[in-house]
Amino acid sequence: MKTNLAISAALATIMTTGVIDTAEASDKKKKEKCYGVSPAGQNDCANLAGTHSCAGQSTVDNDIGEWRLVPAGTCKELGGFDRKEAKKMFKEMQGKKKD
């Protein structure tokens, strides 16, 4: 009985280690900031407007001023923008609000 328990514990350890290694490998893949794709409360950090400086503080879905990290090369597929594009669009929107 003790042998079965030891084998089960060893097998569980090996399987868990494999999962952790896979998760760590995926974290090391390149990522990019993608603007305009964050659901409310799921942004990764400060916004272009400067109204907050922390993750999870966005209040509107897909706000052009909010960003989140996505796997490199997927931002356009998600309908997002790089920082330069987002900043330009944000400034245009700010100009229209003043009119």
N, C-alpha and C positions, 0 to 999 in steps of 0.2 A: 504494500500500500504506500509506504514511504517513497518507493522508487517511482511510482506513478505520479505522485505529488511533485517530486523533484523534476521529473521530465516535463510535466505540465508547466511548472514555473520557468524552467529553462526555455521552453518553446515560447511562452508568453513574452519573455524578455527579448528573445531574438526577433519576434514579430513586431514588438513595440519599437525596438531599435531601428528596424527597417522603415517604419512609418515616420519616425522622427528624422531619419536621414533624408527621406524624400521631402518632408516639409521644409527642412533647412535648405535643401538644394533649390526648391522653388522660390524661397525667400531671396536667394542670391541672384536670381535672374534679374536682368535690367528692367527698370520701371521708368515711367515718365509721368510728369504732371499733366493732367488732362482737365481742362476747364469746361464747365457747363454740363457735366454728367453726374454730379453728386445729388442724390436724394437729400431732402431736408434732414439735417442732423447727422449726415454721414460724410461731410467734407473732411479733408485731412489736416488742414491748418488754416492760417490767415487768409483773408479774402482780398481782392483788389481794392475794394472800397475802404479798407482799413477799419471797418466797424467791429471787427473781432480779430483775435490773434490765436485762436485755438481750434483744435479739431472738434467736430460735432456741434458747432454753433450756427451752422447755416439754417435758415428758416424757410427757404423756398427750394423746391425741386428744380434741378438743372439751371441754377443761377449761373450766369456767364462769369461772374466774379469769383465763384467757388471752384475749388479743384480737389481732385483725389488722385492718388497714384494708381496707375494701371500698367499692365505689362507693356513693355516698349513695343510700339508699332500698332497698338490696338485703339488708340485714342480716336482716330478718324472713323474707324468702324463703329465706335460707340456714339458717334455724332458729336464728339467733343472738339476742342480747339487747343492749340498750344498757347503759351503765355502771350506771345506777340499778337496773335489774332484776337485772343480774348481781351487783351488790354485795349486794342484798337476799338473793338465792338463796345466795350464798357465805356470808353470815352465818348463814343458816338451817342450811346444811350443817355449819358449824363448831359450832353449838349442838348438833346431833344427835350429833356425834362425842364431845362431852363427856359426854353422857348414858350 
